[in-house]
Amino acid sequence: MKMLKLVGIRGGGRICALISTIAALSASLGAFADDAYIASATDGKVYSIDTGYVPGPQTAVYADFEFLEVNGKDQQFVFEANGNGNARARIYINGSGNLGWSFTEENPSVVNTQWQSTGIKMNPGTRYKMMVDAANRRTTLEYGDISRSFDFSSDSAESMHAISTIKIFSSAGMSSNAAKMKLYAFKIYEAGELIYDYTPAIKAGIAGLVDSKTGMFIYDTRYPKYNEFTTGGEIPTIDDDPYVESDGTSAINLGVSASPKLKIALDYALLEGNALQDRLFGQDTKDSSPRFSVYINNSGNISLAGGTDTAFNSASTGIATNTARHTVVIDNVALRNAYMTGVTTNWYGYGATKADCTTCATRPLALFGNTNADDGSAFKQCTKMKVYGLKIWAGGTLVRDLAPRCIDGTAGFEDLTTGRFYTCDGLTASANAPTELSGASKEGDAFIESDGSFY
């Protein structure tokens, strides 16, 4: 699950985007990524990037970093992940101002052995390359012409299983131990295999880290309390993923109605100029039960709602609308909802539709608005936004998997489950949206024809 909470569109469009991204990166990153960096500020604010990766006893973590200054407490974390009890995985500046690490099991026999020090004082402005290797129980440190290695203590790493993901620039809780530093590279290995190879990049105007193996991009996703990194060096710029943008004048009839067994995952970014009560997705007109929608509430926050005419539930995320990319999930089967940015879950709550709701709606769901007719031909409360992908499951079966396309100059979405192309008025596609349908569907459905004679 954590490996798939990634920034990127859902569906076949993502494959095209990743292929082009990886091709571009392979040519450019090697030439100058060592000099490119992202940096936090020295103003006391906490910066943090969630990698979405949970380390274990076979994990190794490499970081190429440079601290900007010594703060009053010294305890600045390059990265951290937590486990049960005293389990920690971390590279940091310890209380003595030295570079240290931890990769310890849940209950070490001597608690103090979980905090291990290189004995080397951190000097601001010095670039360090440090690896904590749980699989081989060894830490290495390079700076200038000096190379050192350190064995783990007897209690370290043998049974370390984290329960949190690796966070860079901060503590695992993403709220303390801010690292005032530049980061040049970050790598994660598992049993000796390189899993992620992150280097600095700017994507869609956001500074973060891109993995040269998969094209995945990670950044500070703690909405609404994120901070923007500064950059330096010859940092590469990556195009946004393919999307389709609506001007807020119409919506798409998805041909699927709300039901108690429905689950949706919408990958989107709002544009400026939307009104309170505008609908991103769904249908919640009173005469079509059950109702189901994602919308902007009267407080200007994103809400997820559903239920019957007599038991309509609306859950506010409490997060103000913004133009960043997010994913909302409504799961009527698990009765859980979520609002995410990249790999970070910013909010979660109970399912919108009542568990005792057993009916299916008479009106179909809409994308970019609210269905306002039984046949799905009219809409209201339409929203201006970009959509990178939409998935809909019914009873556990994927029934819609929309990926951005621009076919013969017409913007819309290909449904990867049926091959059907969905569009409406007021849509434009990003320049990198695929211009052909995938699979056999692009040739059209097979048919036989009659001339009206009796056969």
RODRENMAR-133392 format. One record per residue (C-alpha): residue number from 0; y, z, x. Coordinates in steps of 0.1 Angstrom, whole numbers. Layout:
N
<r nr="NUM" c2="Y" c3="Z" c1="X"/>
...
// end
This chain:
455
<r nr="0" c2="0" c3="0" c1="0"/>
<r nr="1" c2="25" c3="9" c1="27"/>
<r nr="2" c2="18" c3="-22" c1="46"/>
<r nr="3" c2="28" c3="-43" c1="15"/>
<r nr="4" c2="60" c3="-24" c1="6"/>
<r nr="5" c2="78" c3="-48" c1="28"/>
<r nr="6" c2="110" c3="-66" c1="27"/>
<r nr="7" c2="103" c3="-102" c1="15"/>
<r nr="8" c2="98" c3="-122" c1="-16"/>
<r nr="9" c2="65" c3="-119" c1="-34"/>
<r nr="10" c2="45" c3="-150" c1="-39"/>
<r nr="11" c2="40" c3="-184" c1="-21"/>
<r nr="12" c2="76" c3="-187" c1="-13"/>
<r nr="13" c2="73" c3="-159" c1="12"/>
<r nr="14" c2="47" c3="-178" c1="32"/>
<r nr="15" c2="70" c3="-207" c1="37"/>
<r nr="16" c2="98" c3="-183" c1="47"/>
<r nr="17" c2="76" c3="-164" c1="72"/>
<r nr="18" c2="64" c3="-196" c1="88"/>
<r nr="19" c2="99" c3="-209" c1="94"/>
<r nr="20" c2="111" c3="-174" c1="105"/>
<r nr="21" c2="82" c3="-169" c1="130"/>
<r nr="22" c2="87" c3="-204" c1="145"/>
<r nr="23" c2="124" c3="-198" c1="150"/>
<r nr="24" c2="118" c3="-163" c1="165"/>
<r nr="25" c2="91" c3="-174" c1="189"/>
<r nr="26" c2="116" c3="-198" c1="205"/>
<r nr="27" c2="145" c3="-175" c1="206"/>
<r nr="28" c2="135" c3="-138" c1="208"/>
<r nr="29" c2="118" c3="-140" c1="241"/>
<r nr="30" c2="149" c3="-154" c1="258"/>
<r nr="31" c2="173" c3="-126" c1="250"/>
<r nr="32" c2="158" c3="-99" c1="228"/>
<r nr="33" c2="157" c3="-74" c1="257"/>
<r nr="34" c2="195" c3="-74" c1="258"/>
<r nr="35" c2="201" c3="-74" c1="221"/>
<r nr="36" c2="204" c3="-40" c1="204"/>
<r nr="37" c2="213" c3="-22" c1="173"/>
<r nr="38" c2="232" c3="11" c1="176"/>
<r nr="39" c2="240" c3="41" c1="155"/>
<r nr="40" c2="274" c3="57" c1="157"/>
<r nr="41" c2="284" c3="90" c1="174"/>
<r nr="42" c2="302" c3="103" c1="143"/>
<r nr="43" c2="275" c3="127" c1="132"/>
<r nr="44" c2="261" c3="105" c1="105"/>
<r nr="45" c2="223" c3="101" c1="102"/>
<r nr="46" c2="209" c3="66" c1="107"/>
<r nr="47" c2="173" c3="59" c1="99"/>
<r nr="48" c2="148" c3="30" c1="96"/>
<r nr="49" c2="115" c3="35" c1="78"/>
<r nr="50" c2="88" c3="13" c1="94"/>
<r nr="51" c2="64" c3="19" c1="65"/>
<r nr="52" c2="36" c3="26" c1="90"/>
<r nr="53" c2="15" c3="58" c1="90"/>
<r nr="54" c2="3" c3="67" c1="125"/>
<r nr="55" c2="-31" c3="82" c1="134"/>
<r nr="56" c2="-52" c3="93" c1="164"/>
<r nr="57" c2="-55" c3="57" c1="177"/>
<r nr="58" c2="-18" c3="48" c1="174"/>
<r nr="59" c2="6" c3="41" c1="203"/>
<r nr="60" c2="43" c3="38" c1="199"/>
<r nr="61" c2="67" c3="21" c1="224"/>
<r nr="62" c2="105" c3="24" c1="223"/>
<r nr="63" c2="131" c3="8" c1="245"/>
<r nr="64" c2="163" c3="29" c1="240"/>
<r nr="65" c2="195" c3="42" c1="255"/>
<r nr="66" c2="212" c3="74" c1="242"/>
<r nr="67" c2="250" c3="72" c1="238"/>
<r nr="68" c2="258" c3="109" c1="242"/>
<r nr="69" c2="245" c3="144" c1="243"/>
<r nr="70" c2="251" c3="163" c1="211"/>
<r nr="71" c2="254" c3="201" c1="207"/>
<r nr="72" c2="218" c3="207" c1="197"/>
<r nr="73" c2="202" c3="180" c1="220"/>
<r nr="74" c2="174" c3="175" c1="195"/>
<r nr="75" c2="179" c3="138" c1="189"/>
<r nr="76" c2="148" c3="119" c1="176"/>
<r nr="77" c2="140" c3="83" c1="187"/>
<r nr="78" c2="113" c3="84" c1="160"/>
<r nr="79" c2="92" c3="109" c1="141"/>
<r nr="80" c2="63" c3="110" c1="116"/>
<r nr="81" c2="49" c3="142" c1="101"/>
<r nr="82" c2="14" c3="154" c1="92"/>
<r nr="83" c2="-1" c3="185" c1="77"/>
<r nr="84" c2="5" c3="218" c1="93"/>
<r nr="85" c2="20" c3="214" c1="128"/>
<r nr="86" c2="11" c3="177" c1="132"/>
<r nr="87" c2="39" c3="156" c1="146"/>
<r nr="88" c2="44" c3="123" c1="163"/>
<r nr="89" c2="77" c3="120" c1="180"/>
<r nr="90" c2="98" c3="109" c1="210"/>
<r nr="91" c2="129" c3="130" c1="213"/>
<r nr="92" c2="154" c3="150" c1="234"/>
<r nr="93" c2="141" c3="186" c1="235"/>
<r nr="94" c2="161" c3="218" c1="234"/>
<r nr="95" c2="164" c3="217" c1="272"/>
<r nr="96" c2="180" c3="182" c1="271"/>
<r nr="97" c2="148" c3="166" c1="285"/>
<r nr="98" c2="129" c3="136" c1="272"/>
<r nr="99" c2="99" c3="149" c1="253"/>
<r nr="100" c2="72" c3="138" c1="229"/>
<r nr="101" c2="46" c3="151" c1="205"/>
<r nr="102" c2="14" c3="136" c1="191"/>
<r nr="103" c2="-5" c3="166" c1="180"/>
<r nr="104" c2="-33" c3="176" c1="156"/>
<r nr="105" c2="-27" c3="197" c1="125"/>
<r nr="106" c2="-34" c3="231" c1="139"/>
<r nr="107" c2="-34" c3="232" c1="177"/>
<r nr="108" c2="-49" c3="263" c1="192"/>
<r nr="109" c2="-17" c3="269" c1="211"/>
<r nr="110" c2="12" c3="259" c1="190"/>
<r nr="111" c2="36" c3="254" c1="219"/>
<r nr="112" c2="14" c3="227" c1="234"/>
<r nr="113" c2="25" c3="203" c1="206"/>
<r nr="114" c2="59" c3="200" c1="222"/>
<r nr="115" c2="55" c3="183" c1="255"/>
<r nr="116" c2="82" c3="175" c1="280"/>
<r nr="117" c2="86" c3="149" c1="308"/>
<r nr="118" c2="109" c3="173" c1="326"/>
<r nr="119" c2="133" c3="145" c1="330"/>
<r nr="120" c2="169" c3="151" c1="319"/>
<r nr="121" c2="183" c3="125" c1="295"/>
<r nr="122" c2="214" c3="108" c1="309"/>
<r nr="123" c2="236" c3="89" c1="283"/>
<r nr="124" c2="239" c3="53" c1="293"/>
<r nr="125" c2="205" c3="51" c1="310"/>
<r nr="126" c2="180" c3="28" c1="294"/>
<r nr="127" c2="145" c3="42" c1="289"/>
<r nr="128" c2="112" c3="26" c1="281"/>
<r nr="129" c2="87" c3="51" c1="268"/>
<r nr="130" c2="53" c3="48" c1="252"/>
<r nr="131" c2="33" c3="76" c1="235"/>
<r nr="132" c2="-3" c3="65" c1="235"/>
<r nr="133" c2="-25" c3="87" c1="213"/>
<r nr="134" c2="-56" c3="64" c1="218"/>
<r nr="135" c2="-55" c3="70" c1="256"/>
<r nr="136" c2="-39" c3="104" c1="254"/>
<r nr="137" c2="-11" c3="94" c1="278"/>
<r nr="138" c2="27" c3="90" c1="278"/>
<r nr="139" c2="45" c3="66" c1="301"/>
<r nr="140" c2="82" c3="65" c1="310"/>
<r nr="141" c2="102" c3="39" c1="329"/>
<r nr="142" c2="139" c3="40" c1="338"/>
<r nr="143" c2="156" c3="22" c1="366"/>
<r nr="144" c2="131" c3="18" c1="394"/>
<r nr="145" c2="112" c3="49" c1="384"/>
<r nr="146" c2="79" c3="49" c1="365"/>
<r nr="147" c2="61" c3="81" c1="355"/>
<r nr="148" c2="30" c3="89" c1="334"/>
<r nr="149" c2="20" c3="122" c1="317"/>
<r nr="150" c2="-14" c3="133" c1="302"/>
<r nr="151" c2="-15" c3="148" c1="267"/>
<r nr="152" c2="-24" c3="184" c1="264"/>
<r nr="153" c2="-59" c3="193" c1="252"/>
<r nr="154" c2="-47" c3="199" c1="216"/>
<r nr="155" c2="-28" c3="166" c1="212"/>
<r nr="156" c2="-38" c3="136" c1="191"/>
<r nr="157" c2="-75" c3="142" c1="186"/>
<r nr="158" c2="-72" c3="147" c1="149"/>
<r nr="159" c2="-36" c3="137" c1="142"/>
<r nr="160" c2="-33" c3="121" c1="108"/>
<r nr="161" c2="3" c3="117" c1="96"/>
<r nr="162" c2="12" c3="119" c1="60"/>
<r nr="163" c2="46" c3="103" c1="64"/>
<r nr="164" c2="56" c3="69" c1="78"/>
<r nr="165" c2="73" c3="65" c1="112"/>
<r nr="166" c2="111" c3="68" c1="109"/>
<r nr="167" c2="133" c3="55" c1="137"/>
<r nr="168" c2="167" c3="71" c1="147"/>
<r nr="169" c2="159" c3="103" c1="128"/>
<r nr="170" c2="135" c3="129" c1="117"/>
<r nr="171" c2="106" c3="120" c1="93"/>
<r nr="172" c2="128" c3="132" c1="64"/>
<r nr="173" c2="155" c3="107" c1="73"/>
<r nr="174" c2="182" c3="134" c1="69"/>
<r nr="175" c2="185" c3="152" c1="103"/>
<r nr="176" c2="181" c3="149" c1="141"/>
<r nr="177" c2="202" c3="118" c1="142"/>
<r nr="178" c2="197" c3="98" c1="174"/>
<r nr="179" c2="230" c3="85" c1="188"/>
<r nr="180" c2="215" c3="56" c1="206"/>
<r nr="181" c2="210" c3="19" c1="212"/>
<r nr="182" c2="176" c3="5" c1="204"/>
<r nr="183" c2="164" c3="-26" c1="222"/>
<r nr="184" c2="127" c3="-28" c1="211"/>
<r nr="185" c2="101" c3="-9" c1="191"/>
<r nr="186" c2="64" c3="-16" c1="191"/>
<r nr="187" c2="34" c3="-1" c1="172"/>
<r nr="188" c2="-2" c3="-4" c1="185"/>
<r nr="189" c2="-34" c3="5" c1="168"/>
<r nr="190" c2="-66" c3="10" c1="189"/>
<r nr="191" c2="-49" c3="-11" c1="216"/>
<r nr="192" c2="-39" c3="-40" c1="193"/>
<r nr="193" c2="-2" c3="-48" c1="189"/>
<r nr="194" c2="5" c3="-44" c1="152"/>
<r nr="195" c2="43" c3="-46" c1="150"/>
<r nr="196" c2="67" c3="-60" c1="177"/>
<r nr="197" c2="102" c3="-52" c1="165"/>
<r nr="198" c2="134" c3="-65" c1="181"/>
<r nr="199" c2="170" c3="-64" c1="169"/>
<r nr="200" c2="182" c3="-91" c1="145"/>
<r nr="201" c2="207" c3="-97" c1="117"/>
<r nr="202" c2="193" c3="-110" c1="84"/>
<r nr="203" c2="215" c3="-118" c1="54"/>
<r nr="204" c2="244" c3="-100" c1="71"/>
<r nr="205" c2="223" c3="-68" c1="76"/>
<r nr="206" c2="216" c3="-54" c1="111"/>
<r nr="207" c2="180" c3="-42" c1="116"/>
<r nr="208" c2="147" c3="-50" c1="133"/>
<r nr="209" c2="125" c3="-80" c1="129"/>
<r nr="210" c2="88" c3="-82" c1="137"/>
<r nr="211" c2="80" c3="-113" c1="157"/>
<r nr="212" c2="44" c3="-112" c1="145"/>
<r nr="213" c2="49" c3="-113" c1="108"/>
<r nr="214" c2="86" c3="-120" c1="102"/>
<r nr="215" c2="90" c3="-86" c1="84"/>
<r nr="216" c2="126" c3="-73" c1="86"/>
<r nr="217" c2="133" c3="-35" c1="83"/>
<r nr="218" c2="167" c3="-17" c1="82"/>
<r nr="219" c2="183" c3="14" c1="68"/>
<r nr="220" c2="172" c3="14" c1="32"/>
<r nr="221" c2="182" c3="49" c1="20"/>
<r nr="222" c2="202" c3="37" c1="-10"/>
<r nr="223" c2="227" c3="50" c1="-19"/>
<r nr="224" c2="231" c3="69" c1="14"/>
<r nr="225" c2="225" c3="42" c1="40"/>
<r nr="226" c2="245" c3="35" c1="71"/>
<r nr="227" c2="252" c3="2" c1="88"/>
<r nr="228" c2="242" c3="-3" c1="124"/>
<r nr="229" c2="264" c3="-19" c1="150"/>
<r nr="230" c2="250" c3="-46" c1="172"/>
<r nr="231" c2="254" c3="-60" c1="207"/>
<r nr="232" c2="239" c3="-86" c1="231"/>
<r nr="233" c2="228" c3="-120" c1="220"/>
<r nr="234" c2="213" c3="-109" c1="187"/>
<r nr="235" c2="195" c3="-135" c1="166"/>
<r nr="236" c2="206" c3="-143" c1="130"/>
<r nr="237" c2="179" c3="-149" c1="104"/>
<r nr="238" c2="184" c3="-167" c1="71"/>
<r nr="239" c2="178" c3="-148" c1="39"/>
<r nr="240" c2="145" c3="-154" c1="21"/>
<r nr="241" c2="144" c3="-181" c1="-6"/>
<r nr="242" c2="159" c3="-170" c1="-39"/>
<r nr="243" c2="172" c3="-184" c1="-72"/>
<r nr="244" c2="206" c3="-173" c1="-84"/>
<r nr="245" c2="218" c3="-170" c1="-120"/>
<r nr="246" c2="254" c3="-173" c1="-132"/>
<r nr="247" c2="248" c3="-149" c1="-161"/>
<r nr="248" c2="250" c3="-175" c1="-189"/>
<r nr="249" c2="213" c3="-178" c1="-198"/>
<r nr="250" c2="178" c3="-165" c1="-192"/>
<r nr="251" c2="142" c3="-176" c1="-188"/>
<r nr="252" c2="115" c3="-171" c1="-215"/>
<r nr="253" c2="85" c3="-159" c1="-195"/>
<r nr="254" c2="60" c3="-164" c1="-223"/>
<r nr="255" c2="46" c3="-129" c1="-219"/>
<r nr="256" c2="52" c3="-100" c1="-244"/>
<r nr="257" c2="55" c3="-64" c1="-236"/>
<r nr="258" c2="23" c3="-43" c1="-241"/>
<r nr="259" c2="10" c3="-8" c1="-231"/>
<r nr="260" c2="-10" c3="-25" c1="-203"/>
<r nr="261" c2="19" c3="-42" c1="-186"/>
<r nr="262" c2="31" c3="-39" c1="-150"/>
<r nr="263" c2="61" c3="-57" c1="-134"/>
<r nr="264" c2="76" c3="-59" c1="-100"/>
<r nr="265" c2="110" c3="-76" c1="-98"/>
<r nr="266" c2="125" c3="-84" c1="-63"/>
<r nr="267" c2="162" c3="-90" c1="-68"/>
<r nr="268" c2="198" c3="-85" c1="-57"/>
<r nr="269" c2="227" c3="-82" c1="-82"/>
<r nr="270" c2="259" c3="-102" c1="-78"/>
<r nr="271" c2="294" c3="-90" c1="-86"/>
<r nr="272" c2="308" c3="-92" c1="-121"/>
<r nr="273" c2="281" c3="-77" c1="-143"/>
<r nr="274" c2="288" c3="-56" c1="-173"/>
<r nr="275" c2="274" c3="-23" c1="-185"/>
<r nr="276" c2="242" c3="-28" c1="-206"/>
<r nr="277" c2="234" c3="-62" c1="-190"/>
<r nr="278" c2="197" c3="-68" c1="-187"/>
<r nr="279" c2="180" c3="-79" c1="-155"/>
<r nr="280" c2="147" c3="-83" c1="-172"/>
<r nr="281" c2="129" c3="-76" c1="-205"/>
<r nr="282" c2="133" c3="-75" c1="-242"/>
<r nr="283" c2="144" c3="-44" c1="-261"/>
<r nr="284" c2="158" c3="-57" c1="-293"/>
<r nr="285" c2="149" c3="-32" c1="-320"/>
<r nr="286" c2="128" c3="-54" c1="-342"/>
<r nr="287" c2="103" c3="-62" c1="-315"/>
<r nr="288" c2="81" c3="-33" c1="-305"/>
<r nr="289" c2="72" c3="-22" c1="-279"/>
<r nr="290" c2="105" c3="-27" c1="-260"/>
<r nr="291" c2="108" c3="-30" c1="-223"/>
<r nr="292" c2="137" c3="-36" c1="-199"/>
<r nr="293" c2="155" c3="-31" c1="-166"/>
<r nr="294" c2="193" c3="-28" c1="-172"/>
<r nr="295" c2="226" c3="-14" c1="-161"/>
<r nr="296" c2="233" c3="17" c1="-181"/>
<r nr="297" c2="266" c3="31" c1="-193"/>
<r nr="298" c2="271" c3="50" c1="-161"/>
<r nr="299" c2="268" c3="19" c1="-140"/>
<r nr="300" c2="233" c3="29" c1="-127"/>
<r nr="301" c2="200" c3="10" c1="-129"/>
<r nr="302" c2="178" c3="22" c1="-157"/>
<r nr="303" c2="142" c3="14" c1="-166"/>
<r nr="304" c2="133" c3="16" c1="-203"/>
<r nr="305" c2="107" c3="10" c1="-228"/>
<r nr="306" c2="88" c3="23" c1="-258"/>
<r nr="307" c2="87" c3="18" c1="-296"/>
<r nr="308" c2="115" c3="17" c1="-321"/>
<r nr="309" c2="109" c3="54" c1="-328"/>
<r nr="310" c2="101" c3="66" c1="-293"/>
<r nr="311" c2="124" c3="46" c1="-269"/>
<r nr="312" c2="125" c3="61" c1="-234"/>
<r nr="313" c2="151" c3="53" c1="-208"/>
<r nr="314" c2="149" c3="66" c1="-172"/>
<r nr="315" c2="180" c3="63" c1="-150"/>
<r nr="316" c2="175" c3="60" c1="-113"/>
<r nr="317" c2="209" c3="77" c1="-108"/>
<r nr="318" c2="216" c3="49" c1="-82"/>
<r nr="319" c2="248" c3="29" c1="-88"/>
<r nr="320" c2="245" c3="-8" c1="-90"/>
<r nr="321" c2="251" c3="-26" c1="-57"/>
<r nr="322" c2="246" c3="-61" c1="-42"/>
<r nr="323" c2="217" c3="-51" c1="-18"/>
<r nr="324" c2="182" c3="-63" c1="-23"/>
<r nr="325" c2="159" c3="-40" c1="-42"/>
<r nr="326" c2="125" c3="-40" c1="-60"/>
<r nr="327" c2="119" c3="-23" c1="-94"/>
<r nr="328" c2="84" c3="-15" c1="-106"/>
<r nr="329" c2="74" c3="-5" c1="-141"/>
<r nr="330" c2="38" c3="4" c1="-145"/>
<r nr="331" c2="27" c3="12" c1="-180"/>
<r nr="332" c2="-9" c3="18" c1="-170"/>
<r nr="333" c2="-1" c3="44" c1="-143"/>
<r nr="334" c2="29" c3="56" c1="-163"/>
<r nr="335" c2="50" c3="54" c1="-131"/>
<r nr="336" c2="82" c3="36" c1="-123"/>
<r nr="337" c2="99" c3="30" c1="-89"/>
<r nr="338" c2="131" c3="17" c1="-74"/>
<r nr="339" c2="127" c3="5" c1="-38"/>
<r nr="340" c2="146" c3="-10" c1="-9"/>
<r nr="341" c2="123" c3="-26" c1="15"/>
<r nr="342" c2="96" c3="-2" c1="23"/>
<r nr="343" c2="115" c3="28" c1="11"/>
<r nr="344" c2="111" c3="43" c1="-24"/>
<r nr="345" c2="146" c3="55" c1="-33"/>
<r nr="346" c2="135" c3="68" c1="-68"/>
<r nr="347" c2="104" c3="71" c1="-89"/>
<r nr="348" c2="97" c3="86" c1="-123"/>
<r nr="349" c2="75" c3="85" c1="-153"/>
<r nr="350" c2="65" c3="53" c1="-171"/>
<r nr="351" c2="89" c3="40" c1="-196"/>
<r nr="352" c2="64" c3="31" c1="-224"/>
<r nr="353" c2="48" c3="59" c1="-243"/>
<r nr="354" c2="10" c3="63" c1="-236"/>
<r nr="355" c2="3" c3="63" c1="-273"/>
<r nr="356" c2="20" c3="29" c1="-278"/>
<r nr="357" c2="-8" c3="5" c1="-287"/>
<r nr="358" c2="10" c3="-25" c1="-300"/>
<r nr="359" c2="22" c3="-57" c1="-284"/>
<r nr="360" c2="58" c3="-70" c1="-289"/>
<r nr="361" c2="65" c3="-100" c1="-311"/>
<r nr="362" c2="92" c3="-113" c1="-287"/>
<r nr="363" c2="86" c3="-126" c1="-252"/>
<r nr="364" c2="100" c3="-110" c1="-221"/>
<r nr="365" c2="130" c3="-127" c1="-204"/>
<r nr="366" c2="142" c3="-129" c1="-168"/>
<r nr="367" c2="180" c3="-127" c1="-162"/>
<r nr="368" c2="186" c3="-113" c1="-197"/>
<r nr="369" c2="174" c3="-99" c1="-230"/>
<r nr="370" c2="154" c3="-119" c1="-255"/>
<r nr="371" c2="172" c3="-122" c1="-288"/>
<r nr="372" c2="149" c3="-144" c1="-309"/>
<r nr="373" c2="112" c3="-142" c1="-319"/>
<r nr="374" c2="105" c3="-176" c1="-303"/>
<r nr="375" c2="123" c3="-167" c1="-271"/>
<r nr="376" c2="150" c3="-194" c1="-275"/>
<r nr="377" c2="180" c3="-171" c1="-276"/>
<r nr="378" c2="192" c3="-144" c1="-252"/>
<r nr="379" c2="220" c3="-118" c1="-248"/>
<r nr="380" c2="232" c3="-94" c1="-221"/>
<r nr="381" c2="225" c3="-119" c1="-193"/>
<r nr="382" c2="229" c3="-108" c1="-157"/>
<r nr="383" c2="243" c3="-125" c1="-126"/>
<r nr="384" c2="218" c3="-119" c1="-98"/>
<r nr="385" c2="195" c3="-134" c1="-72"/>
<r nr="386" c2="157" c3="-132" c1="-78"/>
<r nr="387" c2="134" c3="-135" c1="-48"/>
<r nr="388" c2="102" c3="-130" c1="-68"/>
<r nr="389" c2="86" c3="-116" c1="-100"/>
<r nr="390" c2="51" c3="-104" c1="-106"/>
<r nr="391" c2="37" c3="-95" c1="-140"/>
<r nr="392" c2="2" c3="-79" c1="-146"/>
<r nr="393" c2="-14" c3="-75" c1="-180"/>
<r nr="394" c2="-44" c3="-52" c1="-182"/>
<r nr="395" c2="-47" c3="-54" c1="-144"/>
<r nr="396" c2="-47" c3="-92" c1="-143"/>
<r nr="397" c2="-18" c3="-110" c1="-126"/>
<r nr="398" c2="-5" c3="-133" c1="-153"/>
<r nr="399" c2="29" c3="-143" c1="-137"/>
<r nr="400" c2="38" c3="-148" c1="-100"/>
<r nr="401" c2="71" c3="-164" c1="-98"/>
<r nr="402" c2="83" c3="-179" c1="-65"/>
<r nr="403" c2="117" c3="-197" c1="-60"/>
<r nr="404" c2="117" c3="-235" c1="-60"/>
<r nr="405" c2="142" c3="-264" c1="-62"/>
<r nr="406" c2="124" c3="-293" c1="-77"/>
<r nr="407" c2="143" c3="-327" c1="-79"/>
<r nr="408" c2="175" c3="-307" c1="-76"/>
<r nr="409" c2="166" c3="-283" c1="-104"/>
<r nr="410" c2="165" c3="-246" c1="-95"/>
<r nr="411" c2="138" c3="-224" c1="-109"/>
<r nr="412" c2="105" c3="-207" c1="-102"/>
<r nr="413" c2="69" c3="-219" c1="-98"/>
<r nr="414" c2="43" c3="-196" c1="-114"/>
<r nr="415" c2="16" c3="-194" c1="-88"/>
<r nr="416" c2="-9" c3="-183" c1="-114"/>
<r nr="417" c2="-6" c3="-214" c1="-136"/>
<r nr="418" c2="14" c3="-240" c1="-116"/>
<r nr="419" c2="41" c3="-240" c1="-144"/>
<r nr="420" c2="78" c3="-245" c1="-134"/>
<r nr="421" c2="103" c3="-222" c1="-152"/>
<r nr="422" c2="140" c3="-229" c1="-153"/>
<r nr="423" c2="171" c3="-224" c1="-175"/>
<r nr="424" c2="208" c3="-232" c1="-175"/>
<r nr="425" c2="231" c3="-217" c1="-149"/>
<r nr="426" c2="206" c3="-215" c1="-120"/>
<r nr="427" c2="211" c3="-225" c1="-83"/>
<r nr="428" c2="186" c3="-221" c1="-55"/>
<r nr="429" c2="191" c3="-211" c1="-19"/>
<r nr="430" c2="192" c3="-239" c1="6"/>
<r nr="431" c2="158" c3="-229" c1="20"/>
<r nr="432" c2="139" c3="-228" c1="-13"/>
<r nr="433" c2="108" c3="-250" c1="-12"/>
<r nr="434" c2="114" c3="-284" c1="-28"/>
<r nr="435" c2="78" c3="-291" c1="-39"/>
<r nr="436" c2="53" c3="-272" c1="-61"/>
<r nr="437" c2="23" c3="-258" c1="-44"/>
<r nr="438" c2="-13" c3="-267" c1="-50"/>
<r nr="439" c2="-27" c3="-293" c1="-75"/>
<r nr="440" c2="0" c3="-285" c1="-100"/>
<r nr="441" c2="26" c3="-307" c1="-83"/>
<r nr="442" c2="6" c3="-338" c1="-93"/>
<r nr="443" c2="8" c3="-329" c1="-130"/>
<r nr="444" c2="-20" c3="-320" c1="-153"/>
<r nr="445" c2="-48" c3="-345" c1="-160"/>
<r nr="446" c2="-49" c3="-361" c1="-195"/>
<r nr="447" c2="-65" c3="-388" c1="-216"/>
<r nr="448" c2="-44" c3="-410" c1="-240"/>
<r nr="449" c2="-51" c3="-425" c1="-274"/>
<r nr="450" c2="-33" c3="-455" c1="-288"/>
<r nr="451" c2="-38" c3="-443" c1="-324"/>
<r nr="452" c2="-69" c3="-462" c1="-331"/>
<r nr="453" c2="-99" c3="-444" c1="-346"/>
<r nr="454" c2="-125" c3="-434" c1="-319"/>
// end
